[in-house]
Amino acid sequence: MVVNAAVVLYGTIGSLLDGLLLGSLYGLMALGLTLIFRVTKIANFAYAEYITYAGYAAFAVSSMLAGGVTAFIAGLVAAMAVGAVASLFSDELAFKPLWHRGADSLTLLVASMGVGFVMRYSLLGAAVFANWPLQVQPNVANPVLATIGGLAYVSGAHVAAVVAAIVTAVGMHILFTKTRTGKAMRATASNPVLARISGINIYYIRRLTWLLAGAIGGLAGFLYSYYNPLNPESGWQMLLWIFAAAIMGGFTFYGALLSGIILGLAEAVMGFYMSTFLHISTAYSPVIALIALVLVLLFRPEGVIRLETHMLRRRV
């Protein structure tokens, strides 16, 4: 079968643009997971549900408005607020009580799976009861800003995802490394008992951590639903990519973002070439993240990209 060269060229450009969009979203999602893990040492599988809840909140709020900038802002605010509240409640009701009882990391990981199941199927039941469509998308237009060859395009979602991911990563790095709150977070993560004796309100720091991580997840959920319809299992389906980005990035903020972009580009570009030349369905694209995750855990379990760690060592 002969493949048109122009189709391959513009298809490659389009897959690169889509990969940058997806990678920015994966990186943005991984930032919240990274924050939770660095402060509380919890590998939180329920984090994916904060993203899903946020997307549904954006849909519910924006559907009551007539679209436009007002719907965009209202949906964004609702998504971040719901993500933050869902994150905080999951800690207050599940993780913190277990932590007080001396639960180890494995116990907390298993608990996060249980919290995720409860949240996921509660949302599914609520959606069925409220007679909502199972696939939702905010009532916000995603304008095409530029086209390339009639096959590739740049949309508002592309720009919003990249800008949001970069700004969030820079902001979290500055917060974590250059502010008193960040120092308190690092102290709490290192030794909660000693941090408390030193006068740090570790419970305030813990709540702030979960609120910030949930808000980041909410932002990611809004932007993902802005680009692609969301269903109750969307967060769960993205969890592999989120953990792969966070682990490849060594649970550092810049590392997670760069790893997410690499994974997104690999998914989109390799998916395009496999479907075009080998006629392999893009449904197999999660294998890319799984292979990357296994290789990192085998050969570089500390992570491939650990930029913040190197910066902190130079400062010390």
C-alpha beads as a LAMMPS data file, in Angstrom:
LAMMPS data file: protein, C-alpha beads

316 atoms
315 bonds

1 atom types
1 bond types

-500.0 500.0 xlo xhi
-500.0 500.0 ylo yhi
-500.0 500.0 zlo zhi

Masses

1 110.0

Atoms # bond

1 1 1 0.000 0.000 0.000
2 1 1 1.407 3.401 -1.079
3 1 1 0.998 6.197 1.450
4 1 1 0.776 9.761 0.183
5 1 1 3.865 11.724 1.252
6 1 1 1.850 14.847 2.041
7 1 1 -0.471 12.845 4.263
8 1 1 2.527 11.443 6.127
9 1 1 4.147 14.880 6.475
10 1 1 1.101 16.721 7.735
11 1 1 -0.001 13.694 9.739
12 1 1 3.385 13.726 11.479
13 1 1 3.056 17.451 12.205
14 1 1 -0.463 16.904 13.511
15 1 1 0.648 14.017 15.722
16 1 1 3.492 16.147 17.094
17 1 1 1.031 18.909 17.968
18 1 1 -1.414 16.444 19.519
19 1 1 1.458 14.770 21.357
20 1 1 2.527 18.119 22.793
21 1 1 -1.050 18.713 23.944
22 1 1 -1.434 15.258 25.478
23 1 1 2.032 15.377 26.997
24 1 1 1.348 18.744 28.598
25 1 1 -1.852 17.338 30.091
26 1 1 -0.084 14.197 31.356
27 1 1 2.654 16.354 32.837
28 1 1 0.135 18.703 34.442
29 1 1 -1.730 15.761 35.957
30 1 1 1.527 14.295 37.235
31 1 1 2.406 17.557 39.021
32 1 1 -0.420 17.130 41.539
33 1 1 0.445 13.477 42.110
34 1 1 4.087 14.478 42.578
35 1 1 3.166 17.092 45.191
36 1 1 1.136 14.596 47.226
37 1 1 3.866 11.964 47.084
38 1 1 6.692 14.331 47.979
39 1 1 4.940 15.659 51.081
40 1 1 2.890 12.685 52.320
41 1 1 4.686 9.708 50.666
42 1 1 1.342 8.386 49.379
43 1 1 1.192 6.911 45.870
44 1 1 -2.381 8.081 45.461
45 1 1 -4.369 6.041 42.943
46 1 1 -7.482 8.035 43.837
47 1 1 -5.862 11.128 42.306
48 1 1 -7.292 10.151 38.922
49 1 1 -10.817 10.603 40.283
50 1 1 -10.150 14.229 41.235
51 1 1 -9.523 14.842 37.545
52 1 1 -12.774 13.153 36.546
53 1 1 -14.848 14.924 39.185
54 1 1 -13.399 18.244 38.056
55 1 1 -14.359 17.591 34.440
56 1 1 -17.932 16.787 35.462
57 1 1 -18.071 19.930 37.602
58 1 1 -16.934 22.014 34.640
59 1 1 -19.631 20.402 32.495
60 1 1 -22.355 21.011 35.088
61 1 1 -21.474 24.680 35.627
62 1 1 -20.772 25.607 32.014
63 1 1 -24.007 23.918 30.887
64 1 1 -25.957 26.478 32.910
65 1 1 -24.323 29.321 30.989
66 1 1 -24.471 30.429 27.377
67 1 1 -20.870 29.629 26.537
68 1 1 -18.134 32.136 25.830
69 1 1 -15.537 33.504 28.228
70 1 1 -17.949 33.447 31.180
71 1 1 -18.583 29.719 30.787
72 1 1 -14.846 29.068 30.372
73 1 1 -13.910 30.911 33.573
74 1 1 -16.826 29.503 35.561
75 1 1 -16.050 25.967 34.412
76 1 1 -12.379 26.384 35.248
77 1 1 -13.085 27.748 38.732
78 1 1 -15.642 25.002 39.427
79 1 1 -13.250 22.293 38.244
80 1 1 -10.376 23.500 40.412
81 1 1 -12.637 23.971 43.442
82 1 1 -14.199 20.511 43.138
83 1 1 -10.792 18.905 42.561
84 1 1 -9.395 20.623 45.663
85 1 1 -12.377 19.687 47.847
86 1 1 -12.408 16.063 46.635
87 1 1 -8.691 15.811 47.335
88 1 1 -8.960 17.281 50.834
89 1 1 -11.961 15.150 51.773
90 1 1 -10.263 11.945 50.644
91 1 1 -7.332 12.741 52.933
92 1 1 -9.434 13.817 55.906
93 1 1 -11.783 10.840 55.679
94 1 1 -9.403 8.072 54.612
95 1 1 -5.683 8.748 54.462
96 1 1 -5.137 10.909 57.553
97 1 1 -6.929 8.492 59.953
98 1 1 -4.825 5.641 58.576
99 1 1 -1.666 7.753 58.908
100 1 1 -2.516 8.492 62.540
101 1 1 -2.749 4.749 63.143
102 1 1 0.734 4.227 61.745
103 1 1 -0.234 2.796 58.355
104 1 1 2.736 2.116 56.087
105 1 1 3.077 3.186 52.448
106 1 1 1.707 -0.087 51.065
107 1 1 -1.413 0.143 53.233
108 1 1 -2.009 3.721 52.119
109 1 1 -1.522 2.728 48.470
110 1 1 -4.117 -0.027 48.760
111 1 1 -6.439 2.377 50.573
112 1 1 -6.080 4.859 47.717
113 1 1 -7.275 2.176 45.309
114 1 1 -10.341 1.650 47.473
115 1 1 -11.027 5.382 47.672
116 1 1 -10.694 5.574 43.904
117 1 1 -13.207 2.767 43.356
118 1 1 -15.721 4.392 45.698
119 1 1 -15.358 7.795 44.045
120 1 1 -15.483 6.406 40.504
121 1 1 -18.614 4.333 40.872
122 1 1 -20.326 6.922 43.065
123 1 1 -19.898 9.357 40.181
124 1 1 -21.179 6.768 37.720
125 1 1 -24.239 6.115 39.887
126 1 1 -24.905 9.840 40.307
127 1 1 -24.603 10.409 36.562
128 1 1 -27.103 7.626 35.847
129 1 1 -29.475 8.866 38.578
130 1 1 -29.303 12.463 37.282
131 1 1 -29.811 11.209 33.722
132 1 1 -26.603 12.866 32.555
133 1 1 -24.857 11.608 29.425
134 1 1 -21.952 9.371 30.366
135 1 1 -19.683 11.345 28.055
136 1 1 -19.569 15.025 28.941
137 1 1 -17.726 18.104 27.757
138 1 1 -17.906 21.692 29.028
139 1 1 -20.075 24.098 27.080
140 1 1 -16.986 25.979 25.914
141 1 1 -15.813 26.430 22.333
142 1 1 -12.373 25.148 21.377
143 1 1 -11.413 27.510 18.532
144 1 1 -8.977 26.512 15.789
145 1 1 -6.214 29.107 15.829
146 1 1 -4.181 27.863 12.860
147 1 1 -4.209 25.072 10.293
148 1 1 -1.253 23.425 8.580
149 1 1 -1.870 21.788 5.245
150 1 1 -5.528 21.323 6.052
151 1 1 -4.713 18.239 8.134
152 1 1 -2.902 19.564 11.213
153 1 1 -4.228 22.337 13.398
154 1 1 -3.510 24.327 16.544
155 1 1 -6.500 24.934 18.797
156 1 1 -7.173 26.865 21.954
157 1 1 -6.760 23.629 23.913
158 1 1 -3.189 23.229 22.589
159 1 1 -2.172 26.678 23.795
160 1 1 -4.049 26.457 27.108
161 1 1 -2.591 23.044 28.010
162 1 1 1.021 23.980 27.255
163 1 1 0.838 27.334 29.039
164 1 1 -0.968 25.897 32.069
165 1 1 1.515 23.022 32.405
166 1 1 4.587 25.258 32.201
167 1 1 3.217 27.933 34.542
168 1 1 2.111 25.317 37.089
169 1 1 5.451 23.481 37.016
170 1 1 7.415 26.709 37.467
171 1 1 5.053 27.866 40.212
172 1 1 5.290 24.596 42.127
173 1 1 9.076 24.554 41.826
174 1 1 9.312 28.103 43.180
175 1 1 6.862 27.299 45.977
176 1 1 8.684 24.134 46.969
177 1 1 12.258 25.441 46.818
178 1 1 12.166 29.195 47.485
179 1 1 9.372 29.910 49.989
180 1 1 8.880 29.325 53.705
181 1 1 5.814 27.233 52.943
182 1 1 7.888 25.069 50.641
183 1 1 10.549 24.633 53.296
184 1 1 7.818 23.620 55.737
185 1 1 6.534 21.100 53.176
186 1 1 10.005 19.617 52.760
187 1 1 10.507 19.478 56.527
188 1 1 7.123 17.792 57.004
189 1 1 7.958 15.274 54.301
190 1 1 11.366 14.520 55.821
191 1 1 10.346 14.135 59.465
192 1 1 6.809 15.129 60.552
193 1 1 7.582 14.703 64.268
194 1 1 10.683 16.893 64.166
195 1 1 8.876 19.435 61.977
196 1 1 6.067 19.666 64.530
197 1 1 8.538 20.103 67.396
198 1 1 10.202 22.879 65.396
199 1 1 6.949 24.819 65.374
200 1 1 5.609 23.858 61.937
201 1 1 1.875 23.262 61.786
202 1 1 2.103 19.978 59.936
203 1 1 -1.682 19.614 59.720
204 1 1 -1.993 22.973 57.959
205 1 1 0.829 21.965 55.600
206 1 1 -0.848 18.646 54.912
207 1 1 -4.215 20.275 54.155
208 1 1 -2.566 22.862 51.930
209 1 1 -0.751 20.101 50.056
210 1 1 -3.936 18.185 49.336
211 1 1 -5.816 21.333 48.354
212 1 1 -3.096 22.430 45.932
213 1 1 -2.727 18.954 44.433
214 1 1 -6.492 18.654 43.985
215 1 1 -6.674 22.100 42.377
216 1 1 -3.936 21.095 39.924
217 1 1 -5.858 17.905 39.168
218 1 1 -8.987 20.022 38.702
219 1 1 -7.179 22.289 36.261
220 1 1 -5.960 19.247 34.338
221 1 1 -9.455 17.725 34.352
222 1 1 -10.960 20.915 32.959
223 1 1 -8.371 21.214 30.190
224 1 1 -8.670 17.530 29.281
225 1 1 -12.460 17.773 29.040
226 1 1 -12.040 21.022 27.075
227 1 1 -10.075 18.990 24.508
228 1 1 -11.780 15.602 24.705
229 1 1 -15.095 14.289 26.095
230 1 1 -14.895 12.828 29.600
231 1 1 -16.611 9.784 31.140
232 1 1 -16.576 8.382 34.703
233 1 1 -13.602 6.142 33.909
234 1 1 -11.481 8.710 32.045
235 1 1 -9.280 9.458 35.044
236 1 1 -8.705 5.775 35.700
237 1 1 -7.749 5.262 32.047
238 1 1 -5.154 8.054 32.289
239 1 1 -3.681 6.848 35.579
240 1 1 -0.988 4.752 33.882
241 1 1 0.288 7.783 31.962
242 1 1 0.168 9.951 35.091
243 1 1 2.207 7.518 37.177
244 1 1 4.604 6.893 34.298
245 1 1 5.283 10.633 33.975
246 1 1 5.714 11.097 37.736
247 1 1 8.019 8.080 38.132
248 1 1 10.100 8.890 35.045
249 1 1 10.468 12.412 36.407
250 1 1 11.717 11.108 39.733
251 1 1 8.725 12.760 41.439
252 1 1 10.129 16.215 40.696
253 1 1 8.025 18.966 39.146
254 1 1 10.075 19.805 36.063
255 1 1 10.927 16.146 35.617
256 1 1 7.267 15.107 35.709
257 1 1 6.347 17.764 33.137
258 1 1 9.153 16.838 30.739
259 1 1 8.427 13.124 31.152
260 1 1 4.742 13.728 30.463
261 1 1 5.582 15.598 27.257
262 1 1 7.924 12.811 26.144
263 1 1 5.228 10.201 26.785
264 1 1 2.569 12.257 25.016
265 1 1 4.775 12.743 21.957
266 1 1 5.654 9.035 21.927
267 1 1 1.989 8.052 22.169
268 1 1 0.828 10.361 19.380
269 1 1 3.716 9.947 16.938
270 1 1 4.197 6.208 17.376
271 1 1 0.436 5.715 17.276
272 1 1 0.241 7.595 13.975
273 1 1 3.059 5.624 12.362
274 1 1 1.825 2.278 13.654
275 1 1 -1.683 2.899 12.349
276 1 1 -0.476 4.326 9.020
277 1 1 2.242 1.836 8.096
278 1 1 1.588 -1.238 10.233
279 1 1 -2.211 -0.945 10.539
280 1 1 -1.998 -1.436 14.298
281 1 1 -4.835 0.138 16.252
282 1 1 -4.050 3.150 18.435
283 1 1 -5.899 1.306 21.204
284 1 1 -2.546 -0.337 21.937
285 1 1 -0.858 3.015 22.669
286 1 1 -0.964 2.544 26.503
287 1 1 1.646 -0.170 25.976
288 1 1 4.136 2.661 25.339
289 1 1 3.651 4.065 28.836
290 1 1 3.741 0.594 30.360
291 1 1 7.031 -0.270 28.631
292 1 1 8.538 3.070 29.674
293 1 1 7.413 2.518 33.260
294 1 1 8.849 -0.997 33.437
295 1 1 12.191 0.100 31.949
296 1 1 12.510 3.001 34.370
297 1 1 11.671 0.817 37.371
298 1 1 14.220 -1.782 36.236
299 1 1 17.143 0.470 35.351
300 1 1 16.531 3.926 36.903
301 1 1 14.048 3.526 39.777
302 1 1 15.085 6.932 41.119
303 1 1 13.734 8.491 37.910
304 1 1 15.233 9.600 34.618
305 1 1 14.796 13.365 35.100
306 1 1 15.321 14.799 38.590
307 1 1 15.953 18.478 37.930
308 1 1 14.788 19.877 41.283
309 1 1 16.937 17.388 43.168
310 1 1 20.066 18.503 41.307
311 1 1 19.202 22.166 41.898
312 1 1 18.728 21.626 45.630
313 1 1 22.025 19.755 45.880
314 1 1 23.865 22.627 44.178
315 1 1 22.305 25.063 46.628
316 1 1 23.422 22.920 49.569

Bonds

1 1 1 2
2 1 2 3
3 1 3 4
4 1 4 5
5 1 5 6
6 1 6 7
7 1 7 8
8 1 8 9
9 1 9 10
10 1 10 11
11 1 11 12
12 1 12 13
13 1 13 14
14 1 14 15
15 1 15 16
16 1 16 17
17 1 17 18
18 1 18 19
19 1 19 20
20 1 20 21
21 1 21 22
22 1 22 23
23 1 23 24
24 1 24 25
25 1 25 26
26 1 26 27
27 1 27 28
28 1 28 29
29 1 29 30
30 1 30 31
31 1 31 32
32 1 32 33
33 1 33 34
34 1 34 35
35 1 35 36
36 1 36 37
37 1 37 38
38 1 38 39
39 1 39 40
40 1 40 41
41 1 41 42
42 1 42 43
43 1 43 44
44 1 44 45
45 1 45 46
46 1 46 47
47 1 47 48
48 1 48 49
49 1 49 50
50 1 50 51
51 1 51 52
52 1 52 53
53 1 53 54
54 1 54 55
55 1 55 56
56 1 56 57
57 1 57 58
58 1 58 59
59 1 59 60
60 1 60 61
61 1 61 62
62 1 62 63
63 1 63 64
64 1 64 65
65 1 65 66
66 1 66 67
67 1 67 68
68 1 68 69
69 1 69 70
70 1 70 71
71 1 71 72
72 1 72 73
73 1 73 74
74 1 74 75
75 1 75 76
76 1 76 77
77 1 77 78
78 1 78 79
79 1 79 80
80 1 80 81
81 1 81 82
82 1 82 83
83 1 83 84
84 1 84 85
85 1 85 86
86 1 86 87
87 1 87 88
88 1 88 89
89 1 89 90
90 1 90 91
91 1 91 92
92 1 92 93
93 1 93 94
94 1 94 95
95 1 95 96
96 1 96 97
97 1 97 98
98 1 98 99
99 1 99 100
100 1 100 101
101 1 101 102
102 1 102 103
103 1 103 104
104 1 104 105
105 1 105 106
106 1 106 107
107 1 107 108
108 1 108 109
109 1 109 110
110 1 110 111
111 1 111 112
112 1 112 113
113 1 113 114
114 1 114 115
115 1 115 116
116 1 116 117
117 1 117 118
118 1 118 119
119 1 119 120
120 1 120 121
121 1 121 122
122 1 122 123
123 1 123 124
124 1 124 125
125 1 125 126
126 1 126 127
127 1 127 128
128 1 128 129
129 1 129 130
130 1 130 131
131 1 131 132
132 1 132 133
133 1 133 134
134 1 134 135
135 1 135 136
136 1 136 137
137 1 137 138
138 1 138 139
139 1 139 140
140 1 140 141
141 1 141 142
142 1 142 143
143 1 143 144
144 1 144 145
145 1 145 146
146 1 146 147
147 1 147 148
148 1 148 149
149 1 149 150
150 1 150 151
151 1 151 152
152 1 152 153
153 1 153 154
154 1 154 155
155 1 155 156
156 1 156 157
157 1 157 158
158 1 158 159
159 1 159 160
160 1 160 161
161 1 161 162
162 1 162 163
163 1 163 164
164 1 164 165
165 1 165 166
166 1 166 167
167 1 167 168
168 1 168 169
169 1 169 170
170 1 170 171
171 1 171 172
172 1 172 173
173 1 173 174
174 1 174 175
175 1 175 176
176 1 176 177
177 1 177 178
178 1 178 179
179 1 179 180
180 1 180 181
181 1 181 182
182 1 182 183
183 1 183 184
184 1 184 185
185 1 185 186
186 1 186 187
187 1 187 188
188 1 188 189
189 1 189 190
190 1 190 191
191 1 191 192
192 1 192 193
193 1 193 194
194 1 194 195
195 1 195 196
196 1 196 197
197 1 197 198
198 1 198 199
199 1 199 200
200 1 200 201
201 1 201 202
202 1 202 203
203 1 203 204
204 1 204 205
205 1 205 206
206 1 206 207
207 1 207 208
208 1 208 209
209 1 209 210
210 1 210 211
211 1 211 212
212 1 212 213
213 1 213 214
214 1 214 215
215 1 215 216
216 1 216 217
217 1 217 218
218 1 218 219
219 1 219 220
220 1 220 221
221 1 221 222
222 1 222 223
223 1 223 224
224 1 224 225
225 1 225 226
226 1 226 227
227 1 227 228
228 1 228 229
229 1 229 230
230 1 230 231
231 1 231 232
232 1 232 233
233 1 233 234
234 1 234 235
235 1 235 236
236 1 236 237
237 1 237 238
238 1 238 239
239 1 239 240
240 1 240 241
241 1 241 242
242 1 242 243
243 1 243 244
244 1 244 245
245 1 245 246
246 1 246 247
247 1 247 248
248 1 248 249
249 1 249 250
250 1 250 251
251 1 251 252
252 1 252 253
253 1 253 254
254 1 254 255
255 1 255 256
256 1 256 257
257 1 257 258
258 1 258 259
259 1 259 260
260 1 260 261
261 1 261 262
262 1 262 263
263 1 263 264
264 1 264 265
265 1 265 266
266 1 266 267
267 1 267 268
268 1 268 269
269 1 269 270
270 1 270 271
271 1 271 272
272 1 272 273
273 1 273 274
274 1 274 275
275 1 275 276
276 1 276 277
277 1 277 278
278 1 278 279
279 1 279 280
280 1 280 281
281 1 281 282
282 1 282 283
283 1 283 284
284 1 284 285
285 1 285 286
286 1 286 287
287 1 287 288
288 1 288 289
289 1 289 290
290 1 290 291
291 1 291 292
292 1 292 293
293 1 293 294
294 1 294 295
295 1 295 296
296 1 296 297
297 1 297 298
298 1 298 299
299 1 299 300
300 1 300 301
301 1 301 302
302 1 302 303
303 1 303 304
304 1 304 305
305 1 305 306
306 1 306 307
307 1 307 308
308 1 308 309
309 1 309 310
310 1 310 311
311 1 311 312
312 1 312 313
313 1 313 314
314 1 314 315
315 1 315 316
